[in-house]
Amino acid sequence: MKIYKFGGTSVGTVERIQNLTKIVNNGEQNLVILSAMAGTTNMLEEIAYYTDICNKSKALFISKELRKQYNKTVEQLYSSHKYRLLGESIIESHFTTINNIINHAIAPDSLKTILAQGELISTSLFHIYLKELNIKSVLLNSTDFIKLNKDEEPDYLDIQIRLAEQLSQIENTNIIITQGYICTDHRGYISNLKRGRSDYTAAIIGAVIKAEEIQIWTDIDGLHNNDPRYVENTKPIREISFDEAAELAYFGAKILHPSSIKPAQVNNIPVRLKNTLNKEDKGTLISEKTKSDNIIAVASKDNITSLRIQSTDMLLAYGFLKKIFEIFERYKTPIDLIATSEVSVSLTIDDTSKLDKIVKELEKYGIVNIEDKQSIICIVGNCSNEKNGILATVFRQLESLPIKTVSYGGNTNNISILLDTMHKIEALNLLNSIL
């Protein structure tokens, strides 16, 4: 069985829903994972926000506007009166749920129920669209089998058992549909895998059923070797290793969520990135077999904050770095890059929600300097320190730019540099010539 995951843009219009039908109705048994239609989750987040602050009129207004969009989709998607009525009943049911929560929300958990409606609507509409076409399919609710543990991580054993039970009851059906993103927490309440995590759903399901392949369908021809938003003449990467893809995903390649790599890699399941608007293109294959000989791609990560802790008294003292790291661990704030010298330690973070508390504790050990509006440029490929001249090549390209920090040697798959965000686009273009 193959996993087919379609993102919001791939189900964003009636034409694209019709197009993905041709992709998955291919005579093989496929498990199809859908995101909410493009723009839906943003509007649902607004509804949840205004509900949370008790602005019911604003929440109900946004709900009404979103419902209009879905009514238009139903009108265009189905060709018969019978199935339009079915589509309208689905929309009615889900927006009744949303509006009831707006009017009567009591607990924060109910806000996550609002966010879940996008995926529930898209999968239900697709399911009955296939019925209208006389294509057999089964619709599973991912909240029935994707469960998080107390640490808000997927409970793989529980997922495997629950999903296997559901799949065992399916006969003579090639298309199995379920939702991305949504799940239940350890208490049984509706939850989610956070934004962009429909990819993660695909990887989790692919891992537990030992899928033949996981396909992520979006609106671009696979991973590109640079950011096409800022650089002209970028090219799709046809083959890439799990490790290299993980670096690109973590450091800014928007087509793939970083969490979606690990479950596939652990189980050695190939991941293929494809374009619903150009389905004949072979896309990008991510597997364990591929290993690059040269630098193959560049990505960037914005909204980075750098911290420099300077202490002539404590830095060389035994256990100093441990104390520094424990502060970030205590506030559950990951560190991206780190560099040390005899008198200071520099590091970067992208989550500043606990920054004030972190800085207050760091000041016990030295003077703390903070810089925001920073970007990390990640250069991916064969960056082994056994490959002569790799750093010289990179620095020659960037010699006109002020580089703040360099991370090299800890990972043979990347070189990471920190610079002011104002220099990011220039850096991406300068590096494009060595790809």
N, C-alpha and C positions, 0 to 999 in steps of 0.2 A: 504494500500500500504506500502511496505517496501522499505527502502533506502539501496542500495548496493554500497559501495564505494570501489574501488580497487586502491591501490597505485602503484607507479612506478614499483616495483619488480613484482607485480601481473600481469602487462601487459608487462613485460620486455622481454619476448621471445614469439615465435609463440606457443610453447607448453602451456605456461601459459595463453595466450589469448584463446586457445582452451579449456583449463580447466575451465576458468571462464565462458565460454559459457554454460557449463554443470551446473554450479552453478545457474545462473540467469534464465535459460530456464527451470523453474520448475512448469509451469502451473499457477503461481500466477502473479499478476500485480506488477512489480518492477520498481523502478526508479534507473538506474545504472549510477554511477558517476565514471569517469575514470581520473586518473592522466596521465601525459606524460610517455612514456616508460622510464624505468630506464636509467639514464645518459643523457637524452635529455635536461632537464632543465639546467644542468651544462654547456652543450655545447652552449645552446642558450644564457646563461648569458655571456659566453666568447665572443660570436658573438656580443652581445649588447655592451659589454665593448669595444671591439676593434672598433666597429662602432662609439662609443661615442668619442673615442680619435683619430678618423679619420685614423685608420690603416685598410684601406679597404682590402688590400691584405691578411692580417691575418684573418680578419673576413670572407672573401670569401673562404679561404682555409678550415676553420673549418666548414663552411656551406657545402662545397663539401664533406667533410668527413662524416658529419652527414647524408647527403643525401644518400651516399653509404650504410650506415647502414639500412636506410629505404627501399632502393631498394631491399636489401637482404631480409628484412622482407616481403615485398610484394611478392617476388618470392616464398618464403616458405609458406606463409599464405594461398594463394588462389590456388585451384586445377585446375581451368579452365582459358583458355587464356582470355576470356571475363572479368573475374573479376580481373585478373592481370592487364589488361589494365586500368580498373577503378581505381585500387590501384595506378598505376603509374601516372594517371591523377591527383589524389589527392596530391601525393607527388610533382608533377610538379607545381601545383597551389600554394601550401604553400611555397615551396622554391623559387618560383618566387617572392612572397611577401617578403620573407626574404632578397633576394638579391637586390630587388628594394630599400628596406630601407637602406641596406648597402651602396648602390651607391648614394642614394638621401636623406638620413635622414636629416630632418631639425629641428624637435622639439623633446624634450625628450619623449613625448608621443609615438612616433613611436618605441622607444626602447622597451616599454612594449608590443607593437604589436608583436615584435620578440619573446618575452617570451611566448606569448599566443599560438604560433604555435604548441607547443608540445601536449597540450591537444586537440587542434582542429584536429591534425593529428590522434592521437590515437582513438578518438571517431569516426571519419569518417571511418577509416580502419575497426574498429569493426562493425560499422553499415553495411557496404557492405559485410563484412564476414558473418554476419547473413543473409543477402539477399542471398548469395550464398548457404547457408544451408536451404533456404526457411523458415526461422524463421522471423516472422513479428516483426519489431521494428520501433521506431520513434526516430529521432535525433533532439534534441533541442540545440540551442546555448545559453549557460548560460549568455553570454553578453547581450542577449535580455531581461533577467528578473532579474539578480542579479546586483543590483545597490548600490553604496556607497553614503552616504551623504557627506556634506562638511567636516565632521570630520573624513572621511575615515572609517566610520562604516557602516555596512549593514543597508539599509533602509527597514526594515521588512515589513511595510505596502505596500510599492511600490512593493517589491518582491512578496508578497502574491497576489496582484491584477494581476500583469503581469503573474505570473506562473499559477494562476487559469485560466486565459484566454487561455493560451496555452494548458493546460491539458484538458480544456472543448472541444477542437477541436479534441481530440484523441478518436477514437472508435476501439474496437475489437483488441487492441494491448496490449500485456502484458509487453513488454520490452521497456522502455523509457530511452534513453541514453542522457547524457549531460556531460559537462566538470567540473572538479574540478578546483579550484585555480583562474580561470579568471573571470572577471566581467567588469562593466563599472563604471567610477567615476561620480560625480554629474554633470559634464559637458557633459557626454556622450562619453568620450574617453575610449578606452580599458585600463583596469587596472588589478590589481590582489590582492589577499588576502595575499600576501607575501608567502615565502617558507613554505612548510609543511601544507598549508591551504586547501588542498582538503578535509581533515577531517572537516574543518570549513564549506565548501560548503555543505557537507552532513548534518551537524547539522542545518544549516540555512534552507535548503530545507525541512528537516524532521520537523522542527519547524513550518514552515508556512503551510505545508499541513497536519500537525498533523499525521505524519506517525505512523504506528503500531510499527515499530522498525527501528533503524538505525544500519546497519552492516558495520563495517570497516574491510576490508580484506587486510591482509599483508602477511608476510612470517614467522610469528612466532605464536605459540599457545597462543595468548592473552597476557595480562599483566603478567609479571613474578614477583616473590617476591624479586628478586634482579637482578643485571645486568649480564646477561649471558656472556657478553664480558669479564668480569673480575672475575666472581665467578662460580665455578663448581656446578653442581647439583641444579640449580635453578628450581623452580616449577611455573607452571601457576596458577594464582589466578582465581578461578572459579566464584566467585561472589564478588562484591565490590560496595560500595556506590558511588554516584556522587561526594560527597565531598572528599572521599579518593582518587578516581581516578583523580580528579582535582589536588590534591597535588602531586601525582606521576607524572602526565603529566607535571606540571609546573617545578618540580624539577628533570627532567631528563629522565623519561620513554619515550623512543623514539617512541614507537609504536603509540602514540596518541598525537595530538597537544592540548595544554591546552585550546585553544579557542573553541574546539569542544564540551566541556562539558556543558558550560552554557546554550546554546539554548535548548539542550536536557533536561537539568535539570529543567529549567523554565517551560517547557511544559510536564514534566514527561514522556519523551519518552525513553524507554530502549535503551541502546547502547550495541551492542554485537561485540566483537573483535574476528575475525576468521583468520584461516591460509589457504591460497589458496593451499598450498602444502600438507596440511593434513586436508581436508575439513570435515572429519568425527569427528574430535576433536571438542568438544562443545565450546572451547574458553573461553572468559571472559564475563560475563554479568554485566553491570553497570546499576544500578537502584536505586530508592529511597528506596526500601524495605530492601536492605542489609545494615547491620551495624555490624562491626566486634567486637568481644569480646577481641581480643588481638592484639599485633603488627603483621601485616601481610606482610609488604613489606618495602624495602629500595630502595632509588634512589639517584642519585647524579647529581649535576649541576656544570659544570666547568666554567672556564673563569670568575671567580668572583673576583672583586676588593673590598677590604674593606677600609673604610675611618674612621679615628678616629679624632674627633674634640674636642680639650681640651681647656677649658676656665674657669679659676677660678673666673672670674669676671661676666660672662654672663649666665652661665648655669642655675643658680637658678632664674635668672631674669624672670619676667613675659613675656611670648611671645617668649622666646628664641627658643624653639623647632619649633614653628610655622614658625619663620624666616628661620630656617634650611630647613624645608620641602618645603617652598615656593621656595627656590632656585632650588631644584630638580624638582618641578612642572613646574617652568618657563622653564627649559631645557628639559622637557618631558622625564625625566629619572626615571624609577620606582626603588623603594628600595625593596630589598628582605628581609633582616633581620635588626633589630635595637635593640640596648641595651644601656641603660643609667646608669650613676652613678652620684655622686655629682659633679664631675669635668670633665666629658667627655661624649660624645655620640658616639657610634660606629654603623656603618651601612654598608651594602653591596649593590653593584650594579653589573649588568652584561653588561650594555651598557656604554662603556667608550668614546663614540664619542664626548661627550661634557665635558669630565672630566676636562680639563684645565680651562674652563670657570667656571665650578662649584667650583673647588678648589679656584680660584681667589676670588670668592664671599664669600666662607666659611672662608677664611683667615681674613675677617673683624671681625669675631667673636671668633677667637682663632687659636691655632696651629693645622695644619692639617697633619696627618701622613697617608700615603697610602701604602697598600700592595697589590700586584697583585699575580697571580698564586695561587689563593685560590679556594676551592671547598666547596659546601654546601652538607652535607649528610642529607637526609630527611628520618625520620623513621615514617611510616604511620600505622595507625590502631586505636585502642582504647587507646589514650594517655591522657585520662581525668585525671585531678589532683585528682580525687576521687579514682583513681585506685592506691592502695598503692604499692610503690617500683618500679614504672615504670622508674624513672630517675636513680635509683640505678642500675637497670638491665642494662640500656644502658651504664652508666659510668663504670660499672665493665668490660664490653666487651672492652671498649676503654681506659682503664686505662693506657695503655702503650703509648698512642698517645697524643701529645699536642693539646688541643682543644682551639680555639681562642674565640668563641662566642657560646652561647646556646640560642635558642629561644623556650620557653615553656610556655604554659598557655593561650596564645592568641587564640589557636585553639585546640580543643580536638582531632583533627585528626592527628596531627603530632608533632614531636619534630625535630627541625632543628639545626644542629651544623655546625660550620665553622672551617675548618682546611686547612693546606697547601695541595695543590693538590698532592704533592709527597707522602702523607699519605692516599690518597683516596682509592686506591685498597685494602690496608691493612684494612682500616676501614670497607669497604663493606664486606670483608671476615670475619672479627671478628664479625660483626653484624649478619651474616648469621645463626649463631648457635641459635639465639633467635627467628627465624622466624618459 
